[in-house]
């Protein structure tokens, strides 16, 4: 039950981040809803296709679409009366990354996968929607920005999730810890400008 709530919360947060990104580009209402949707369900859709699941998760359960529309409209209403903080998009994105990466890892586990495939599917679920959002809004995708702790944060959190389960920790507790790890790493990167070392060489 807790993980179900976290999954829907992740959809809402990612939809909000998509709405903020679209608002900064002055999209119309339809454009905002499209960007909110691809941000919220893009990663999970790619995951389901790669795993060869019978159908895509949001087709089986339309509540995801209602949550997206509700979160997008609520975000638009909020920004009409209050100017969002400068880092609101980055914070919303960090929360969505943490919540969705663990959810994606769990879907891969249910499909019978283990180890690196679970980590990869969690990372794709958490970050691919943001990639699609950035491409459609004509920004450099976050995962490709030099030194950004983004996909690497998802990898670390899903790896922690698996490690805790291997140590006998309850899956729900492990999931919350993994999501918290992702949000903490990404949040630290936003607040303090932490970055990965970059590879360079002389011609």
C-alpha positions in Angstrom: 0.0 0.0 0.0 2.8 2.4 0.9 4.6 1.7 -2.3 1.4 2.2 -4.3 1.0 5.6 -2.7 4.6 6.5 -3.5 4.2 5.4 -7.1 1.2 7.7 -7.6 3.0 10.5 -5.7 5.9 10.0 -8.1 3.6 10.5 -11.1 2.2 13.6 -9.6 5.6 15.1 -8.8 6.9 14.3 -12.3 3.7 15.8 -13.9 4.3 18.9 -11.8 7.9 19.1 -13.1 6.8 18.7 -16.6 4.2 21.5 -16.1 6.8 23.9 -14.8 9.1 23.1 -17.7 6.3 23.7 -20.2 5.4 26.9 -18.4 8.9 28.3 -18.8 8.6 27.7 -22.5 5.1 29.4 -22.7 3.3 26.3 -23.9 -0.5 26.4 -24.3 -2.8 24.2 -22.1 -2.6 21.2 -24.4 1.1 21.5 -24.7 1.4 21.6 -20.9 -0.6 18.5 -20.5 1.4 16.7 -23.1 4.7 17.6 -21.5 3.3 16.7 -18.0 2.2 13.3 -19.3 5.4 12.3 -21.1 7.5 13.4 -18.1 5.3 11.4 -15.7 4.8 8.2 -17.7 7.5 8.2 -20.4 10.1 6.3 -18.3 7.6 3.7 -17.2 6.3 3.2 -20.8 9.9 2.6 -22.1 10.5 0.2 -19.2 7.3 -1.8 -20.0 8.2 -2.0 -23.7 11.8 -3.2 -22.9 10.5 -5.8 -20.4 8.0 -7.1 -22.9 5.1 -6.7 -20.5 1.6 -7.5 -21.8 0.5 -3.9 -21.7 1.7 -0.5 -20.6 1.0 0.3 -16.9 -1.1 3.4 -17.5 -3.3 1.6 -20.0 -4.1 -1.0 -17.4 -4.8 1.6 -14.7 -6.2 4.9 -15.9 -5.8 6.5 -12.4 -2.3 7.5 -13.5 -3.8 9.7 -16.3 -6.2 11.3 -13.8 -3.3 12.0 -11.4 -1.3 13.6 -14.2 -4.1 15.9 -15.2 -4.9 16.8 -11.6 -1.2 17.6 -10.8 -0.8 19.6 -13.9 -3.9 21.7 -13.3 -3.0 22.2 -9.6 0.5 23.3 -10.6 -0.8 25.8 -13.1 -3.2 27.2 -10.6 -0.5 27.5 -8.0 1.8 29.3 -10.3 -0.9 31.8 -11.2 -0.8 33.2 -7.6 2.8 32.4 -6.5 6.0 32.6 -8.4 7.7 29.2 -8.2 11.2 29.2 -6.6 14.1 29.2 -9.0 14.9 25.6 -8.2 11.3 24.3 -8.0 11.7 22.3 -11.2 15.0 20.7 -10.0 13.5 19.7 -6.6 10.3 18.3 -8.2 12.5 16.3 -10.6 14.6 15.0 -7.8 11.5 13.7 -5.9 10.1 12.1 -9.0 13.4 10.5 -9.8 13.6 8.9 -6.4 10.0 7.6 -6.3 10.0 6.3 -9.8 13.4 4.7 -9.9 12.4 2.4 -7.0 9.0 1.7 -8.5 10.7 0.7 -11.8 13.1 -1.6 -10.0 10.2 -3.4 -8.3 8.5 -3.9 -11.6 11.6 -5.5 -13.0 11.8 -7.8 -10.0 8.2 -8.9 -10.4 9.0 -9.7 -14.1 11.7 -12.1 -12.8 14.8 -10.0 -13.3 17.6 -9.5 -10.8 20.8 -7.6 -10.3 22.0 -5.1 -12.9 18.8 -5.5 -15.0 16.7 -4.3 -12.0 19.1 -1.3 -11.5 19.0 -0.5 -15.2 15.2 -0.6 -15.4 14.9 1.5 -12.2 17.2 4.1 -13.7 15.3 4.1 -17.0 12.0 4.5 -15.2 13.2 7.4 -13.2 15.2 9.3 -15.8 13.8 8.6 -19.3 10.6 10.7 -18.8 12.8 13.7 -18.0 14.9 13.1 -21.1 11.8 13.1 -23.3 10.6 16.3 -21.5 13.9 18.1 -22.0 14.0 17.1 -25.7 10.5 18.3 -26.4 11.1 21.6 -24.6 14.4 22.1 -26.5 16.7 21.7 -23.5 19.8 19.5 -23.1 18.6 16.3 -21.2 19.6 16.3 -17.6 21.4 13.0 -17.9 23.7 14.4 -20.6 24.7 17.6 -18.8 28.3 17.5 -17.8 28.9 15.9 -14.4 25.3 16.0 -13.3 24.4 13.6 -10.5 21.2 12.4 -12.0 21.1 8.9 -13.5 24.0 8.1 -11.2 21.8 9.0 -8.2 19.2 6.5 -9.4 21.8 3.8 -9.9 23.0 4.3 -6.3 19.6 4.3 -4.8 18.4 1.2 -6.6 21.6 -0.6 -5.8 21.0 0.3 -2.1 17.5 -1.0 -2.4 18.7 -4.4 -3.7 21.5 -4.5 -1.1 19.1 -3.9 1.8 16.7 -6.6 0.5 19.7 -9.0 0.2 20.5 -8.2 3.9 16.9 -9.2 4.9 15.3 -5.8 5.2 11.6 -5.6 4.5 11.1 -4.6 0.8 8.9 -1.6 1.7 11.5 -0.3 4.1 14.2 -1.0 1.5 12.2 0.8 -1.1 11.7 3.9 1.0 15.4 3.9 1.9 16.4 3.6 -1.7 14.1 6.4 -2.8 15.5 8.6 0.1 19.0 7.9 -1.0 18.2 9.0 -4.6 16.5 12.2 -3.4 19.4 13.0 -0.9 22.1 12.6 -3.6 20.2 14.6 -6.2 19.2 17.2 -3.6 22.9 17.6 -2.5 23.9 18.0 -6.1 21.3 20.8 -6.5 22.1 22.6 -3.2 25.8 22.4 -3.3 26.6 21.9 -7.0 28.1 18.5 -6.6 29.2 16.9 -9.8 30.8 13.8 -11.1 34.4 14.1 -12.4 34.6 14.4 -16.1 36.8 12.6 -18.6 39.0 14.8 -20.7 42.1 14.2 -22.8 44.5 16.3 -24.8 44.5 16.2 -28.6 
